[in-house]
Amino acid sequence: MKSLIFVYLLTYGGAAAALLNPLVGLYIYILFAILKPESLWSFSVPLGGHYSRIVAIAMLIGWAWQGFGNWNLRGCRAIVAALAGYWFWQLLSACFSPNPDRAWADVDGTTKILLPFLVAVTTIDSVQKLRQLVWVMLFGFGFVAYEMNLSYLQGYNRIQLGTLGGLDNNGMALLMAGGAALGLCYGLGEKIWWRKWLAFGASAAMAHAVLLSFSRGGMLALLVSGALIFLLIPKRPAHWLILALAVLMTLRLAGPEVRQRFFTAFEEREQLDASAANRLDYWKIGWELMMREPLLGVGAGAFRMAATEHSPEKASPYTGLVQEAHSTWFQVGAELGVPALLCLMSFFGLGIWQGLVLARRRGAADDFLQTVGQAGAAGITAFCAAATFLTAYGIEGPFYAALLVAVASRLANVLGEQTPGGYVGLGSQTNDLAGQWRAAP
């Protein structure tokens, strides 16, 4: 009952507030996208309530009423263009897809990412508002981790055996791995002690949830993000201690079953399980389909149908269809074509690059932008590594990590903070970013 009241208050109260201040609607919309309340609290929150849609409509009305924000996107123009290009090509491919229901559902999912992305980069005009968004996301990730850990302690490993808004254990593990990186970076950069340890606690809960998922992709994402954070942060004694504690705690929580599950990904082909052993075959199918239809692909949402026609011997005896490509990149390229794949890779690549530029800044007026860069670069890199071995459609987490980087890059440019090498802000062009990278100490 408490969860239902909470959802109703945020939905209708937030929608009313969003008409006057679209940022309120943005925060609630992103929180709902992470929590997925109809799935998380399925026992009390009824299906079909359209909670996110109500908030989104109010947010967009408030955004339009205020003139659609400030479209001076210098600092994040390229990353916004890459996301818009991916959405456009997905829309174009859906028009010719042999699986229209799935195709338009995918377009709808990307639209739900693109619109709040545009609202955020045009309306978040201060570091304080960006900090609020980070805390909203940390709360959402942390609460999902709390629920997953609580369910495990009560005897049901929900993150391994259940779903969350259509996400299986792999999807939830990627979501938690990105959240763990955000919490760790924010905790390392925070100066107020209670916020620091709250962030660390949330990060630990999310890391443990990843281990409970038994997802090899999620574990890889956790490992990659931790390694990159170690490389990016200042090497002060306190940081060494915290990172050592994080590593020791993770190793302690990763029992023998978890370690055995992770290392099966690196065994010889004849010793792999069926899913892992066939991965290279699925990648080959994805590549051949991509080369057969390089412009628009085989159609949004139509990989399994096209792959079954291409290689019927790989079809499952239970479903009669070939499995997903076991790689986001091969599946996007096969379904939507090479232009869409290039747009998506550019989107995440620019997110990593701009995050690294932010992370290497020294002497800024507000170190929070540097912290966001560290977290964003680590989270996106982890997702890209894991997405190579997983089909990760519909996971908003990495897009929100890129959103934080885009907003931080724009703020650094708008605020005109001076870097030690004499470059102001982050600039909007690739050569500006490259110049700052070379100038950073």
Secondary structure, 3 states (H helix, E strand, C coil): CHHHHHHHHHHHHHHHHHHHCHHHHHHHHHHHHHHCHHHHCCCCCCCCCCHHHHHHHHHHHHHHHCCCCCCCCCCCHHHHHHHHHHHHHHHHHHCCCCCHHHHHHHHHHHHHHHHHHHHHHHHCCCHHHHHHHHHHHHHHHHHHHHHHHHHHHCCCCHHHHCCECCECHHHHHHHHHHHHHHHHHHHHHCCCHHHHHHHHHHHHHHHHHHHHHCCHHHHHHHHHHHHHHHHHCCCCHHHHHHHHHHHHHHHHHCCHHHHHHHHHHHCCHHHCCHHHHCHHHHHHHHHHHHHHCCCCCCCCCCHHHHHHHHCHHHCCCCCCCCCCCCCHHHHHHHHHCHHHHHHHHHHHHHHHHHHHHHHCCCCCCCCHHHHHHHHHHHHHHHHHHHHCCCCCCCCCHHHHHHHHHHHHHHHHHHHCCECCCCCECCCCCHHHHHHHHHHCC
